[in-house]
Amino acid sequence: MSGVGMERAEVIADRVEAFVRDVIIPYEKDLRIAVHGHGPPEDLVAELRGKARAAGVITPHILADGSHLSQRETARVLIRSGLSPLGPVACNTMAPDEGNMYLLGKVGSPELQRRFLAPLVTGEARSAFFMTEPANEGGAGSDPSMMQTTCRPDGNHWVINGRKAFITGAQGARVGIIMARSEAADGTGGACMFLVDLPDPAIRIDRLLDTIDSSMPGGHAVLTIDNLRVPADQMLGASGEGFQYAQVRLSPARLSHCMRWLGACIRANEIATAYACKRMAFGKLLVDHEGVGFMLADNLIDLRQSELMIDWCAGVLDGGSLGTVESSMTKVAVSEALMRVADRCVQIMGGTGVSGDTVVEQVFREIRAFRIYDGPTEVHKWSLAKKVKRDFLKRHPA
């Protein structure tokens, strides 16, 4: 990455940070946000994005000519947007929209980009990615090969049936990307990926899950797809290529989660540090008690290591690799490190840390969910262990 590119990213990131700190952070106390609800309501999302648009920081990682910042540049910007859980919502850098925009920008036809990508980039529409299925029904979760949602050709359409779960933002979304398993009679099976307009009467939201996190508009839905008819020209690629396109989205989306939540933990650590440097207990400031001071020191180490892991993985992706292994390593390292940071912040602040008086309590909840979203730590480690075995057997064939 050239110095000029990173300078450009720093200019954008500085604008985003100023906007989040000055304009968005005060909204964290907005009474429209339920403490354990299903994300910011639509009127608040529209209000925040209107302010971001006016400040020139809406979708800041996609430039006016439609080009995307490099991953290393994107990291600079998304970390700053994450300084408040509402920052990604306001700046249009949140999941799943950020990952969906990246995918459509890479593989969508000009017509699909015009119809589905353009309103996402302007922040006028939200999207949802329909892949995960109900675990209690044997559906796909971390193992996408278990996918039970089916699609079959019918004239110049495909008909989709199935159940989906944990579909972030489905409530209120206008764009959907649906993964399904082909049942084509000609044997061209495999995963398929479709773009759909939402809402659609054939997609019924059965319920919104009550989850530990609360930052994402629309919450996480369990839904039924009942004979949804999709024009054949709204399939991304060809039948059976769905997993191939999912791989394009996978690593950058994992990495951008790390970016945003690093920003949130930087902020939580700022709050915990201020608390420890002002609060007196047992005759001296909390920070002067070794147990507290060492926790803050450990936070600095984990935050810097997380930043370096993100930058390393971003560089791999910028080099043209899919970065599947590197993004798994980064997702594990960063999510676990940030969990330690968030937990220490709560501990340092005691009763205040578990209350809603500061954003630290919410950051803790969000990071706990992050250790599961986009693949639990254990699944990534299992995948990495399989690679260790494969690489060994290549070097030492039986």
Backbone hydrogen bonds in HBPLUS format (Angstrom, degrees):
<---DONOR---> <-ACCEPTOR-->    atom                        ^
c    i                          cat <-CA-CA->   ^        H-A-AA   ^      H-
h    n   atom  resd res      DA  || num        DHA   H-A  angle D-A-AA Bond
n    s   type  num  typ     dist DA aas  dist angle  dist       angle   num
A0006-MET N   A0002-SER O   3.19 MM   4  6.60 159.6  2.24 151.4 156.1     1
A0007-GLU N   A0003-GLY O   2.88 MM   4  6.05 149.0  1.97 145.8 155.2     2
A0008-ARG N   A0004-VAL O   2.97 MM   4  6.24 154.6  2.04 147.5 153.8     3
A0009-ALA N   A0005-GLY O   3.05 MM   4  6.35 156.5  2.11 144.3 150.6     4
A0010-GLU N   A0006-MET O   2.90 MM   4  6.13 153.1  1.98 146.0 152.9     5
A0011-VAL N   A0007-GLU O   3.08 MM   4  6.34 152.5  2.16 147.9 154.3     6
A0012-ILE N   A0008-ARG O   3.15 MM   4  6.47 163.5  2.17 152.4 156.1     7
A0013-ALA N   A0009-ALA O   2.77 MM   4  5.96 163.5  1.80 152.1 157.7     8
A0014-ASP N   A0010-GLU O   2.84 MM   4  5.94 155.3  1.91 144.8 150.7     9
A0015-ARG N   A0011-VAL O   3.22 MM   4  6.49 155.1  2.29 143.4 149.3    10
A0016-VAL N   A0012-ILE O   2.97 MM   4  6.28 158.5  2.01 152.2 158.6    11
A0017-GLU N   A0013-ALA O   2.83 MM   4  6.06 163.9  1.86 154.4 158.4    12
A0018-ALA N   A0014-ASP O   3.03 MM   4  6.20 165.3  2.06 148.0 151.8    13
A0019-PHE N   A0015-ARG O   3.04 MM   4  6.21 158.7  2.09 146.5 152.4    14
A0020-VAL N   A0016-VAL O   2.88 MM   4  6.12 165.0  1.90 157.0 160.8    15
A0021-ARG N   A0017-GLU O   2.91 MM   4  6.04 173.3  1.92 157.5 159.5    16
A0022-ASP N   A0018-ALA O   2.92 MM   4  5.84 160.5  1.96 145.1 151.4    17
A0023-VAL N   A0019-PHE O   2.83 MM   4  5.40 157.0  1.88 141.8 149.3    18
A0024-ILE N   A0019-PHE O   3.34 MM   5  6.75 150.1  2.44 142.6 149.9    19
A0025-ILE N   A0020-VAL O   2.91 MM   5  6.06 154.2  1.98 175.7 173.0    20
A0027-TYR N   A0024-ILE O   2.82 MM   3  5.38 143.1  1.95 118.9 130.0    21
A0028-GLU N   A0025-ILE O   2.97 MM   3  5.52 164.4  2.00 119.6 124.8    22
A0030-ASP N   A0027-TYR O   2.83 MM   3  4.98 163.6  1.86 116.8 118.9    23
A0033-ILE N   A0030-ASP O   3.14 MM   3  5.97 170.4  2.15 123.7 126.8    24
A0037-GLY N   A0034-ALA O   3.40 MM   3  4.69 164.1  2.42 102.0  97.7    25
A0044-LEU N   A0041-PRO O   3.07 MM   3  5.46 123.5  2.40 106.4 120.1    26
A0045-VAL N   A0041-PRO O   3.00 MM   4  6.35 158.1  2.05 153.3 160.4    27
A0046-ALA N   A0042-GLU O   2.96 MM   4  6.19 166.2  1.98 153.6 156.2    28
A0047-GLU N   A0043-ASP O   3.06 MM   4  6.21 150.8  2.15 136.7 144.9    29
A0048-LEU N   A0044-LEU O   2.86 MM   4  6.09 165.8  1.88 158.3 161.0    30
A0049-ARG N   A0045-VAL O   2.92 MM   4  6.11 165.0  1.95 154.1 158.5    31
A0050-GLY N   A0046-ALA O   2.93 MM   4  6.02 143.9  2.06 138.8 148.7    32
A0051-LYS N   A0047-GLU O   3.16 MM   4  6.47 152.4  2.24 144.8 151.1    33
A0052-ALA N   A0048-LEU O   2.95 MM   4  6.29 152.3  2.03 146.2 154.7    34
A0053-ARG N   A0049-ARG O   2.82 MM   4  5.95 154.9  1.88 145.8 152.4    35
A0054-ALA N   A0050-GLY O   3.02 MM   4  6.23 157.3  2.08 143.2 149.2    36
A0055-ALA N   A0051-LYS O   2.98 MM   4  6.19 140.2  2.14 139.2 150.0    37
A0057-VAL N   A0052-ALA O   2.92 MM   5  5.19 166.9  1.94 152.8 151.7    38
A0056-GLY N   A0053-ARG O   3.15 MM   3  5.11 154.4  2.21  99.4 107.2    39
A0059-THR N   A0091-CYS O   2.69 MM  32  5.59 150.4  1.77 137.4 146.8    40
A0062-ILE N   A0059-THR O   3.19 MM   3  5.87 169.1  2.20 121.8 125.2    41
A0069-LEU N   A0061-HIS O   2.92 MM   8  5.46 170.0  1.93 166.2 165.0    42
A0063-LEU N   A0067-SER O   2.80 MM   4  5.42 155.5  1.85 168.6 170.6    43
A0066-GLY N   A0063-LEU O   2.87 MM   3  5.33 160.7  1.91 120.7 124.3    44
A0074-THR N   A0070-SER O   2.74 MM   4  5.94 161.2  1.77 151.8 158.1    45
A0075-ALA N   A0071-GLN O   2.94 MM   4  6.11 149.9  2.04 143.1 149.9    46
A0076-ARG N   A0073-GLU O   3.03 MM   3  5.35 118.7  2.42 102.8 116.9    47
A0077-VAL N   A0073-GLU O   3.34 MM   4  6.75 153.7  2.41 148.8 155.5    48
A0077-VAL N   A0074-THR O   3.07 MM   3  5.19 116.0  2.50  97.7 112.9    49
A0078-LEU N   A0074-THR O   2.80 MM   4  5.99 176.0  1.80 169.5 169.7    50
A0079-ILE N   A0075-ALA O   3.05 MM   4  5.89 161.2  2.09 147.5 151.8    51
A0081-SER N   A0077-VAL O   3.02 MM   4  6.36 153.3  2.10 147.3 155.6    52
A0082-GLY N   A0078-LEU O   3.04 MM   4  6.16 138.3  2.22 140.9 150.6    53
A0082-GLY N   A0079-ILE O   3.22 MM   3  5.22 130.3  2.48  93.4 106.3    54
A0083-LEU N   A0080-ARG O   3.20 MM   3  5.54 169.5  2.21 114.1 115.9    55
A0087-GLY N   A0084-SER O   2.83 MM   3  4.97 151.1  1.92 107.2 116.9    56
A0090-ALA N   A0086-LEU O   2.95 MM   4  6.18 163.0  1.98 156.0 160.1    57
A0091-CYS N   A0087-GLY O   2.87 MM   4  6.01 172.1  1.87 162.9 165.0    58
A0092-ASN N   A0088-PRO O   2.94 MM   4  5.54 115.9  2.37 132.5 143.0    59
A0093-THR N   A0088-PRO O   2.95 MM   5  4.61 153.2  2.03 130.9 137.8    60
A0098-GLU N   A0094-MET O   2.77 MM   4  5.60 168.2  1.78 161.5 163.6    61
A0100-ASN N   A0096-PRO O   2.94 MM   4  6.13 158.8  1.99 156.4 163.5    62
A0101-MET N   A0097-ASP O   2.78 MM   4  5.94 159.1  1.82 157.7 162.3    63
A0102-TYR N   A0098-GLU O   3.11 MM   4  6.30 156.2  2.17 142.3 148.7    64
A0103-LEU N   A0099-GLY O   3.01 MM   4  6.26 161.9  2.05 148.4 152.7    65
A0104-LEU N   A0100-ASN O   2.98 MM   4  6.19 173.3  1.99 153.8 155.3    66
A0105-GLY N   A0101-MET O   2.89 MM   4  5.94 152.5  1.97 146.6 154.6    67
A0106-LYS N   A0102-TYR O   3.08 MM   4  6.27 136.1  2.28 141.1 152.1    68
A0106-LYS N   A0103-LEU O   3.04 MM   3  5.18 130.4  2.29  98.4 111.8    69
A0107-VAL N   A0103-LEU O   2.93 MM   4  6.16 165.3  1.95 163.6 166.5    70
A0108-GLY N   A0104-LEU O   2.94 MM   4  4.55 145.9  2.06 119.9 127.0    71
A0113-GLN N   A0109-SER O   2.83 MM   4  6.04 158.2  1.87 160.2 167.2    72
A0114-ARG N   A0110-PRO O   2.96 MM   4  6.12 151.8  2.04 141.3 148.8    73
A0115-ARG N   A0111-GLU O   3.01 MM   4  6.26 161.6  2.04 151.2 155.3    74
A0116-PHE N   A0112-LEU O   2.82 MM   4  5.70 166.2  1.84 149.9 154.7    75
A0117-LEU N   A0113-GLN O   2.97 MM   4  4.52 126.2  2.27 106.9 122.5    76
A0118-ALA N   A0113-GLN O   2.94 MM   5  6.21 152.4  2.02 175.8 175.1    77
A0120-LEU N   A0117-LEU O   2.93 MM   3  5.25 132.6  2.16 108.9 123.0    78
A0121-VAL N   A0117-LEU O   3.01 MM   4  6.29 157.1  2.06 160.5 167.8    79
A0122-THR N   A0118-ALA O   3.20 MM   4  6.47 157.2  2.26 153.4 158.6    80
A0124-GLU N   A0119-PRO O   3.10 MM   5  5.37 124.5  2.42 152.5 166.6    81
A0125-ALA N   A0119-PRO O   3.08 MM   6  5.43 136.9  2.27 141.6 135.3    82
A0123-GLY N   A0120-LEU O   3.02 MM   3  5.08 146.0  2.14  99.8 110.4    83
A0174-ARG N   A0126-ARG O   2.94 MM  48  5.79 163.2  1.97 141.1 142.1    84
A0175-VAL N   A0126-ARG O   3.25 MM  49  6.48 145.0  2.38 146.7 153.8    85
A0128-ALA N   A0175-VAL O   2.95 MM  47  6.49 134.0  2.17 147.1 161.2    86
A0177-ILE N   A0128-ALA O   2.97 MM  49  6.37 149.9  2.06 155.7 165.4    87
A0130-PHE N   A0177-ILE O   2.70 MM  47  5.89 163.4  1.73 159.6 165.3    88
A0179-MET N   A0130-PHE O   2.93 MM  49  5.98 164.4  1.95 161.5 158.5    89
A0165-ALA N   A0132-THR O   2.88 MM  33  5.56 162.2  1.91 121.8 126.3    90
A0133-GLU N   A0140-ALA O   2.62 MM   7  5.02 160.7  1.65 168.4 164.0    91
A0137-GLU N   A0134-PRO O   3.18 MM   3  5.44 158.5  2.22 106.2 112.2    92
A0139-GLY N   A0134-PRO O   3.06 MM   5  5.32 155.9  2.12 154.8 148.6    93
A0138-GLY N   A0135-ALA O   3.07 MM   3  5.16 164.6  2.09 111.4 112.7    94
A0146-MET N   A0143-ASP O   3.12 MM   3  5.99 169.3  2.13 125.2 128.2    95
A0147-MET N   A0144-PRO O   3.13 MM   3  5.55 153.4  2.20 120.7 120.8    96
A0181-ARG N   A0149-THR O   2.72 MM  32  6.01 164.9  1.74 144.7 149.1    97
A0150-THR N   A0161-ASN O   2.84 MM  11  5.46 151.0  1.93 166.6 167.9    98
A0161-ASN N   A0150-THR O   2.97 MM  11  5.46 156.5  2.03 147.5 153.8    99
A0151-CYS N   A0181-ARG O   2.92 MM  30  5.85 142.0  2.06 139.8 136.1   100
A0183-GLU N   A0151-CYS O   2.78 MM  32  5.96 143.2  1.91 167.0 168.4   101
A0152-ARG N   A0159-VAL O   3.00 MM   7  5.35 147.0  2.11 135.1 144.8   102
A0159-VAL N   A0152-ARG O   2.82 MM   7  5.35 161.1  1.86 150.1 155.0   103
A0154-ASP N   A0157-HIS O   2.74 MM   3  5.21 166.4  1.76 149.8 146.7   104
A0157-HIS N   A0154-ASP O   3.14 MM   3  5.21 150.8  2.23 113.4 121.7   105
A0232-ALA N   A0156-ASN O   2.91 MM  76  5.53 164.8  1.93 142.1 137.7   106
A0158-TRP N   A0230-VAL O   2.78 MM  72  5.22 148.2  1.88 144.1 154.5   107
A0230-VAL N   A0158-TRP O   2.82 MM  72  5.22 163.1  1.85 154.5 160.4   108
A0160-ILE N   A0228-LEU O   2.81 MM  68  5.01 158.2  1.86 140.6 147.3   109
A0228-LEU N   A0160-ILE O   2.99 MM  68  5.01 154.1  2.06 152.9 147.8   110
A0162-GLY N   A0225-ILE O   2.97 MM  63  5.13 154.1  2.04 142.3 141.1   111
A0225-ILE N   A0162-GLY O   2.73 MM  63  5.13 176.3  1.73 162.4 161.0   112
A0164-LYS N   A0223-LEU O   2.99 MM  59  5.37 164.2  2.02 147.1 151.4   113
A0223-LEU N   A0164-LYS O   2.88 MM  59  5.37 163.6  1.91 148.0 152.5   114
A0167-ILE N   A0221-ALA O   3.03 MM  54  4.96 175.9  2.04 138.4 138.0   115
A0170-ALA N   A0167-ILE O   3.43 MM   3  5.89 167.0  2.45 128.6 126.4   116
A0221-ALA N   A0167-ILE O   3.15 MM  54  4.96 171.5  2.15 114.9 115.5   117
A0169-GLY N   A0219-GLY O   2.82 MM  50  5.49 163.4  1.85 158.4 162.8   118
A0173-ALA N   A0170-ALA O   3.21 MM   3  5.16 167.8  2.23 112.7 116.1   119
A0198-LEU N   A0174-ARG O   2.90 MM  24  4.30 156.5  1.95 121.7 118.0   120
A0176-GLY N   A0196-VAL O   2.94 MM  20  5.06 157.9  1.99 150.9 152.1   121
A0196-VAL N   A0176-GLY O   2.89 MM  20  5.06 156.7  1.94 146.3 149.9   122
A0178-ILE N   A0194-PHE O   2.84 MM  16  5.12 154.2  1.91 144.8 151.9   123
A0194-PHE N   A0178-ILE O   2.90 MM  16  5.12 156.6  1.95 142.3 150.1   124
A0180-ALA N   A0192-CYS O   3.03 MM  12  5.35 155.7  2.09 144.6 150.0   125
A0192-CYS N   A0180-ALA O   2.70 MM  12  5.35 153.3  1.77 162.2 168.4   126
A0182-SER N   A0190-GLY O   2.75 MM   8  5.39 179.5  1.75 156.3 156.1   127
A0187-GLY N   A0184-ALA O   3.20 MM   3  5.72 159.4  2.24 116.7 118.9   128
A0189-GLY N   A0187-GLY O   2.81 MM   2  5.41 136.0  2.01 104.3  90.9   129
A0240-GLY N   A0191-ALA O   3.10 MM  49  4.70 120.1  2.48 121.1 134.3   130
A0242-GLY N   A0191-ALA O   2.81 MM  51  4.60 158.0  1.85 129.1 121.5   131
A0236-LEU N   A0193-MET O   2.79 MM  43  5.54 165.2  1.81 152.8 157.9   132
A0195-LEU N   A0234-GLN O   2.84 MM  39  5.37 159.8  1.88 156.8 163.7   133
A0203-ILE N   A0200-ASP O   2.89 MM   3  5.52 167.0  1.91 124.5 128.7   134
A0226-ASP N   A0202-ALA O   2.82 MM  24  5.14 169.8  1.83 159.0 161.2   135
A0204-ARG N   A0224-THR O   2.85 MM  20  5.18 161.1  1.88 160.3 160.7   136
A0224-THR N   A0204-ARG O   2.83 MM  20  5.18 158.6  1.88 149.0 154.8   137
A0206-ASP N   A0222-VAL O   2.83 MM  16  5.67 140.0  1.99 139.3 152.2   138
A0207-ARG N   A0222-VAL O   3.30 MM  15  5.50 157.5  2.35 146.0 147.3   139
A0222-VAL N   A0207-ARG O   2.92 MM  15  5.50 164.7  1.94 167.6 170.2   140
A0209-LEU N   A0220-HIS O   2.88 MM  11  5.72 165.9  1.90 175.9 172.5   141
A0219-GLY N   A0216-MET O   3.11 MM   3  5.71 158.1  2.16 140.5 142.1   142
A0234-GLN N   A0231-PRO O   2.92 MM   3  5.59 161.2  1.96 122.9 126.4   143
A0235-MET N   A0232-ALA O   3.25 MM   3  5.78 155.2  2.31 118.5 118.3   144
A0241-GLU N   A0238-ALA O   3.08 MM   3  5.67 154.7  2.15 142.4 141.7   145
A0245-TYR N   A0241-GLU O   3.14 MM   4  6.53 153.4  2.22 153.5 160.1   146
A0246-ALA N   A0242-GLY O   2.88 MM   4  6.13 148.6  1.98 145.6 155.8   147
A0247-GLN N   A0243-PHE O   2.96 MM   4  6.17 144.1  2.09 143.5 151.3   148
A0248-VAL N   A0245-TYR O   3.08 MM   3  5.13 127.7  2.37  95.9 109.3   149
A0249-ARG N   A0246-ALA O   3.13 MM   3  5.24 123.3  2.47  96.7 110.3   150
A0250-LEU N   A0246-ALA O   2.89 MM   4  5.94 143.1  2.03 146.2 157.8   151
A0253-ALA N   A0249-ARG O   3.06 MM   4  6.01 155.9  2.12 156.1 163.6   152
A0254-ARG N   A0250-LEU O   2.99 MM   4  6.24 159.0  2.04 154.7 160.6   153
A0255-LEU N   A0251-SER O   2.96 MM   4  6.14 163.7  1.99 153.8 158.5   154
A0256-SER N   A0252-PRO O   2.87 MM   4  6.08 153.7  1.94 147.3 154.0   155
A0257-HIS N   A0253-ALA O   3.18 MM   4  6.39 148.3  2.28 143.8 150.9   156
A0258-CYS N   A0254-ARG O   3.28 MM   4  6.70 155.3  2.35 144.1 150.2   157
A0258-CYS N   A0255-LEU O   3.02 MM   3  5.08 111.8  2.50  94.9 110.7   158
A0259-MET N   A0255-LEU O   2.99 MM   4  6.39 150.8  2.08 146.8 155.3   159
A0260-ARG N   A0256-SER O   3.02 MM   4  6.23 173.1  2.02 155.2 154.6   160
A0261-TRP N   A0257-HIS O   3.06 MM   4  6.22 171.8  2.07 157.8 160.2   161
A0262-LEU N   A0258-CYS O   2.93 MM   4  5.96 137.8  2.11 140.8 151.5   162
A0263-GLY N   A0259-MET O   3.21 MM   4  6.58 156.4  2.27 149.8 154.9   163
A0264-ALA N   A0260-ARG O   3.18 MM   4  6.59 150.4  2.27 141.2 149.2   164
A0265-CYS N   A0261-TRP O   3.03 MM   4  6.21 155.0  2.10 141.3 147.0   165
A0266-ILE N   A0262-LEU O   2.90 MM   4  6.15 146.9  2.01 150.8 160.4   166
A0267-ARG N   A0263-GLY O   3.15 MM   4  6.41 157.4  2.20 147.0 152.1   167
A0268-ALA N   A0264-ALA O   2.94 MM   4  6.27 157.6  1.99 144.9 151.5   168
A0269-ASN N   A0265-CYS O   2.89 MM   4  5.96 155.6  1.95 142.1 148.3   169
A0270-GLU N   A0266-ILE O   3.01 MM   4  6.28 145.4  2.13 140.6 150.2   170
A0270-GLU N   A0267-ARG O   3.05 MM   3  4.99 117.6  2.46  93.3 109.0   171
A0271-ILE N   A0267-ARG O   3.04 MM   4  6.40 157.0  2.09 153.4 158.7   172
A0272-ALA N   A0268-ALA O   2.93 MM   4  6.20 163.2  1.96 151.0 155.6   173
A0273-THR N   A0269-ASN O   2.85 MM   4  5.88 155.0  1.91 145.0 152.1   174
A0274-ALA N   A0270-GLU O   2.98 MM   4  6.20 162.1  2.01 148.0 152.4   175
A0275-TYR N   A0271-ILE O   2.99 MM   4  6.22 155.9  2.05 146.8 153.7   176
A0276-ALA N   A0272-ALA O   2.93 MM   4  6.14 163.1  1.95 148.9 153.0   177
A0277-CYS N   A0273-THR O   2.94 MM   4  6.10 143.8  2.07 147.4 157.3   178
A0278-LYS N   A0275-TYR O   3.23 MM   3  5.37 158.2  2.28 104.0 110.6   179
A0279-ARG N   A0275-TYR O   2.90 MM   4  5.78 151.7  1.98 157.5 163.6   180
A0287-VAL N   A0276-ALA O   3.00 MM  11  4.92 150.1  2.09 133.9 126.1   181
A0286-LEU N   A0279-ARG O   2.90 MM   7  5.91 148.5  2.00 170.7 174.8   182
A0281-ALA N   A0284-LYS O   2.90 MM   3  5.65 166.4  1.92 149.7 151.1   183
A0284-LYS N   A0281-ALA O   3.35 MM   3  5.65 167.8  2.37 110.6 114.2   184
A0288-ASP N   A0285-LEU O   2.96 MM   3  5.41 143.5  2.10 110.1 120.6   185
A0289-HIS N   A0286-LEU O   2.92 MM   3  5.37 159.9  1.96 114.9 121.7   186
A0292-VAL N   A0289-HIS O   2.97 MM   3  5.55 127.8  2.25 115.5 128.1   187
A0293-GLY N   A0289-HIS O   2.91 MM   4  6.08 174.3  1.91 164.5 165.8   188
A0294-PHE N   A0290-GLU O   2.85 MM   4  5.81 163.3  1.87 151.2 155.1   189
A0295-MET N   A0292-VAL O   3.04 MM   3  5.16 119.7  2.41  98.3 113.5   190
A0296-LEU N   A0292-VAL O   3.11 MM   4  6.50 156.5  2.16 155.5 161.4   191
A0297-ALA N   A0293-GLY O   2.97 MM   4  6.25 151.2  2.05 144.8 153.6   192
A0298-ASP N   A0294-PHE O   2.85 MM   4  6.10 158.2  1.90 149.0 154.5   193
A0299-ASN N   A0295-MET O   2.94 MM   4  6.19 145.6  2.06 141.2 151.0   194
A0300-LEU N   A0296-LEU O   3.10 MM   4  6.45 155.9  2.16 147.6 152.2   195
A0301-ILE N   A0297-ALA O   3.17 MM   4  6.54 155.5  2.23 147.9 154.3   196
A0302-ASP N   A0298-ASP O   2.93 MM   4  6.22 168.3  1.95 156.0 158.2   197
A0303-LEU N   A0299-ASN O   2.84 MM   4  5.99 163.0  1.87 157.7 162.5   198
A0304-ARG N   A0300-LEU O   3.06 MM   4  6.15 162.6  2.09 145.0 149.6   199
A0305-GLN N   A0301-ILE O   2.93 MM   4  6.12 162.8  1.96 153.3 158.6   200
A0306-SER N   A0302-ASP O   2.94 MM   4  6.03 151.8  2.02 142.3 150.0   201
A0307-GLU N   A0303-LEU O   3.00 MM   4  6.25 158.5  2.05 146.5 152.1   202
A0308-LEU N   A0304-ARG O   2.97 MM   4  6.24 157.6  2.03 150.4 156.1   203
A0309-MET N   A0305-GLN O   2.94 MM   4  6.15 155.7  2.00 147.1 153.5   204
A0310-ILE N   A0306-SER O   2.98 MM   4  6.20 163.1  2.01 153.4 157.6   205
A0311-ASP N   A0307-GLU O   3.00 MM   4  6.22 161.0  2.04 146.7 152.0   206
A0312-TRP N   A0308-LEU O   2.91 MM   4  6.07 156.8  1.97 146.9 153.3   207
A0313-CYS N   A0309-MET O   2.98 MM   4  6.19 170.3  1.99 155.0 156.8   208
A0314-ALA N   A0310-ILE O   2.87 MM   4  5.98 160.4  1.90 151.1 157.4   209
A0315-GLY N   A0311-ASP O   2.99 MM   4  6.14 150.7  2.08 142.4 149.7   210
A0316-VAL N   A0312-TRP O   3.13 MM   4  6.50 147.5  2.24 144.0 152.7   211
A0316-VAL N   A0313-CYS O   3.09 MM   3  5.04 118.1  2.49  93.6 108.8   212
A0317-LEU N   A0313-CYS O   3.02 MM   4  6.39 160.6  2.06 154.3 158.5   213
A0318-ASP N   A0314-ALA O   2.86 MM   4  6.09 157.5  1.91 149.4 156.3   214
A0319-GLY N   A0315-GLY O   3.06 MM   4  6.22 127.6  2.35 134.5 147.1   215
A0319-GLY N   A0316-VAL O   3.09 MM   3  5.12 135.7  2.30  95.5 108.1   216
A0320-GLY N   A0317-LEU O   3.00 MM   3  5.43 164.1  2.02 114.7 118.5   217
A0327-SER N   A0323-GLY O   2.77 MM   4  5.72 156.5  1.83 148.0 154.3   218
A0328-SER N   A0324-THR O   3.13 MM   4  6.26 146.3  2.25 137.4 146.0   219
A0329-MET N   A0325-VAL O   3.00 MM   4  6.31 163.5  2.02 154.8 158.7   220
A0330-THR N   A0326-GLU O   2.92 MM   4  6.12 158.1  1.97 145.7 152.1   221
A0331-LYS N   A0327-SER O   2.84 MM   4  5.87 158.5  1.89 141.8 148.1   222
A0332-VAL N   A0328-SER O   3.05 MM   4  6.25 164.6  2.08 152.1 155.3   223
A0333-ALA N   A0329-MET O   2.96 MM   4  6.11 174.1  1.96 152.7 154.4   224
A0334-VAL N   A0330-THR O   2.82 MM   4  5.76 169.3  1.83 153.2 157.0   225
A0335-SER N   A0331-LYS O   3.03 MM   4  5.82 158.9  2.07 138.5 145.3   226
A0336-GLU N   A0332-VAL O   3.05 MM   4  6.02 162.8  2.08 150.5 155.5   227
A0337-ALA N   A0333-ALA O   2.98 MM   4  6.02 155.0  2.05 140.2 148.0   228
A0338-LEU N   A0334-VAL O   2.82 MM   4  5.90 165.1  1.85 154.4 158.4   229
A0339-MET N   A0335-SER O   3.03 MM   4  6.09 141.1  2.19 134.3 144.4   230
A0340-ARG N   A0336-GLU O   3.18 MM   4  6.47 152.7  2.26 142.7 148.8   231
A0341-VAL N   A0337-ALA O   3.01 MM   4  6.37 154.8  2.08 145.7 153.0   232
A0342-ALA N   A0338-LEU O   2.87 MM   4  6.04 172.8  1.87 152.0 153.4   233
A0343-ASP N   A0339-MET O   2.95 MM   4  6.01 158.7  1.99 145.8 152.1   234
A0344-ARG N   A0340-ARG O   2.94 MM   4  6.10 158.9  1.98 148.0 153.6   235
A0345-CYS N   A0341-VAL O   2.98 MM   4  6.26 155.0  2.04 150.9 158.1   236
A0346-VAL N   A0342-ALA O   3.12 MM   4  6.41 158.7  2.17 147.8 152.4   237
A0347-GLN N   A0343-ASP O   2.98 MM   4  6.22 162.8  2.01 149.4 154.5   238
A0348-ILE N   A0344-ARG O   2.79 MM   4  5.96 161.9  1.83 156.3 160.4   239
A0349-MET N   A0345-CYS O   3.21 MM   4  6.32 153.3  2.29 142.9 149.2   240
A0350-GLY N   A0347-GLN O   3.25 MM   3  5.17 153.5  2.32  98.3 106.2   241
A0352-THR N   A0349-MET O   3.17 MM   3  5.44 124.2  2.50 148.3 137.0   242
A0353-GLY N   A0350-GLY O   2.91 MM   3  5.24 128.9  2.17 104.7 118.7   243
A0354-VAL N   A0351-GLY O   3.22 MM   3  5.51 142.7  2.37 103.6 112.9   244
A0355-SER N   A0352-THR O   3.26 MM   3  5.20 158.3  2.31 100.8 107.1   245
A0363-VAL N   A0359-VAL O   2.96 MM   4  6.24 164.2  1.98 160.0 164.9   246
A0364-PHE N   A0360-VAL O   2.98 MM   4  6.22 158.2  2.02 152.5 157.6   247
A0365-ARG N   A0361-GLU O   3.19 MM   4  6.52 157.8  2.25 144.6 149.7   248
A0366-GLU N   A0362-GLN O   2.85 MM   4  6.12 164.7  1.88 160.0 164.3   249
A0367-ILE N   A0363-VAL O   2.91 MM   4  6.05 163.4  1.94 154.8 158.6   250
A0368-ARG N   A0364-PHE O   3.06 MM   4  6.25 150.5  2.15 144.2 152.3   251
A0369-ALA N   A0365-ARG O   3.19 MM   4  6.52 153.3  2.26 147.1 153.1   252
A0370-PHE N   A0366-GLU O   2.96 MM   4  6.23 148.3  2.06 143.0 152.8   253
A0371-ARG N   A0367-ILE O   3.24 MM   4  6.53 137.1  2.43 145.3 152.9   254
A0372-ILE N   A0369-ALA O   2.89 MM   3  5.50 159.7  1.93 118.0 124.9   255
A0373-TYR N   A0369-ALA O   2.96 MM   4  6.23 166.4  1.98 154.6 158.9   256
A0379-VAL N   A0376-PRO O   3.05 MM   3  5.41 124.9  2.37 107.2 120.6   257
A0380-HIS N   A0376-PRO O   3.20 MM   4  6.59 163.7  2.22 160.2 164.5   258
A0381-LYS N   A0377-THR O   2.95 MM   4  6.23 159.5  1.99 153.5 159.7   259
A0382-TRP N   A0378-GLU O   2.91 MM   4  6.05 152.5  1.99 141.6 149.3   260
A0383-SER N   A0379-VAL O   2.97 MM   4  6.21 157.5  2.02 148.3 153.9   261
A0384-LEU N   A0380-HIS O   2.91 MM   4  6.17 154.5  1.97 147.3 154.6   262
A0385-ALA N   A0381-LYS O   2.78 MM   4  6.00 150.5  1.87 146.7 155.2   263
A0386-LYS N   A0382-TRP O   3.05 MM   4  6.33 149.1  2.15 144.3 151.9   264
A0387-LYS N   A0383-SER O   3.20 MM   4  6.52 147.7  2.31 139.5 147.9   265
A0388-VAL N   A0384-LEU O   2.96 MM   4  6.33 150.8  2.04 146.2 154.4   266
A0389-LYS N   A0385-ALA O   3.07 MM   4  6.41 156.6  2.12 148.1 153.0   267
A0390-ARG N   A0386-LYS O   2.92 MM   4  6.20 163.2  1.95 149.5 154.2   268
A0391-ASP N   A0387-LYS O   2.84 MM   4  5.98 171.1  1.85 157.3 159.5   269
A0392-PHE N   A0388-VAL O   3.02 MM   4  6.19 152.8  2.09 142.8 150.5   270
A0393-LEU N   A0389-LYS O   2.96 MM   4  6.22 164.8  1.98 155.2 158.7   271
A0394-LYS N   A0390-ARG O   2.99 MM   4  6.26 143.9  2.13 147.2 157.3   272
A0395-ARG N   A0391-ASP O   3.16 MM   4  6.41 151.1  2.25 142.3 149.2   273
A0395-ARG N   A0392-PHE O   3.07 MM   3  5.19 118.0  2.47  96.6 111.6   274
A0396-HIS N   A0392-PHE O   2.76 MM   4  5.94 141.7  1.91 148.4 161.1   275
